[in-house]
Amino acid sequence: MNQGKQVFEFEQAGSTLILTAHGPFMEFRDNDIRNAYNEAYRLLSLPETKHLLVDFSKLDYFGSTFVGILIRLAKKARSGGGEALLCHLSANMTEMLKTLMLLENTKTDCYWVAYATRAAAEEYLSSRGH
């Protein structure tokens, strides 16, 4: 097990909560993942937090557990009128999310919009006046 390493690094940038995912998730206990999700959800519930950006620059693969977390966090961000963005997705992650119809599928409230870099995602949010 990966003692002392956090599942997510949390950062607040204006009204955006930025999560940097550390992995691979198999290194973490279920309880650590659950606690990280609960903390992300709690931070998204704060009045000053509107948007969510998940940065995958330190992770190149995730499985079904993480997909479930992404779905719930996207719904939470959108329930408050916010945006749910991803950046630094690997080709495998992009393909999986497209297969599951979770990338840019505006027919649901749990979709994500992907950007190549964190800077591009942050620029998008700032251009929207967020």
N, C-alpha and C positions, 0 to 999 in steps of 0.2 A: 504494500500500500504506500501511497505517497503522502507521508506525514509532513505537515507544515506548508504544503503547497496548496494554494487556494484554487477552487474550481473556476471562479471568476475574479477578475480584478475589476473593481467598481470605480467609476470616475463620473463626476457630474460636470457637464459643460453647458452652462446656461440652463435651458429647460430640457436638455437631453441627458439621459442616463446612458453612459457608455460601458458596456460589458466587454472585457477582453477574455475570451475563453482560453483556458489552459487545458492541456490534455496529454495523452489521450484519456478519455473518460473512464476507460477500464481501470485506470490507476486509482480511481477514487472509490470510496465506499458509497453505497446508496445513500446513506445518511448525510454524507458530505454534499452530494449532489442535491438532495432534497433541501438541505439548509441553504445552499447557494441560491436555489430557485426561490425559496421563501424570502430571502433577503432581496433578491432582484424584484420580486413582486411587491414587497413592502416599499422599496424605494420608488417604484413606478406609481405607488398609491399616494405619494407625497404631492401636495398641491403645486410645488415648484417644478415637478417633473412631468413633462408632457410626452416626450419622444424617447424612443429606444434605438440605440445603435449597438449591434453586436459585431465585434472585431475578431476575425478568425486568423489574424496574422501569426498566432502562436499555436495553431492547431490545423492539421491537414485532413482530418477525418472525424466524423461523428456518427453515432448510431441512432437507433430508434428512441432511446431514452432522451437524447438531446433534442430530437425532432419534436417530441411531446412537450418539452420545455419551451421550445421556440414557438409552437402553436399557442400555448397558454399565454406567453409573454406578449406575442403580437396582438392577441385579443384584448389583453389588459391595456396595452398602449393605445389601441384604436378606440377602446370604450371611453377614453377620456378625450377623444378627438386628436390623438397624436399619430405619429408616423412610426413604422417599424422598419428599420433599415439594417442591412448586413454589409460587411465589407471584407475584402481579402478572402473570398471563398475559393477553395481549390476546385479544380475541374470535377472531381468526384462529388464534392458537396453540391455544386451547382447542378450536376446531373441528377442526383438524388432528389433535391428539392423540386426540380422541374418534373420529374417522374411522379412525385407525390402531389403535384399541382400546388405547391406552396410558394412558388416564385412568381411574383407579379400577376397573380390570379385574383383580380379585384372582385370576383364573384363571391369571395369569402372574406371574413374579417380576420383571418389568421394568416394572410399571405405576407410575404416579405419582398422588399425591393432591394436588389443587390447593387453595390457599387464596387469598382475595382479597388479603390483605396479609401481610407478613413477620411482623408482630406476632401475627396470628391463627395462623400456622403455628408460631411459637415458643411460643405459649400452649398449643397442642395438645400439643407435645412435652413441655412442663413439666408438663402435667396428667397425662401418662402416666408421670411419674416419671423422665424421661430427662434 
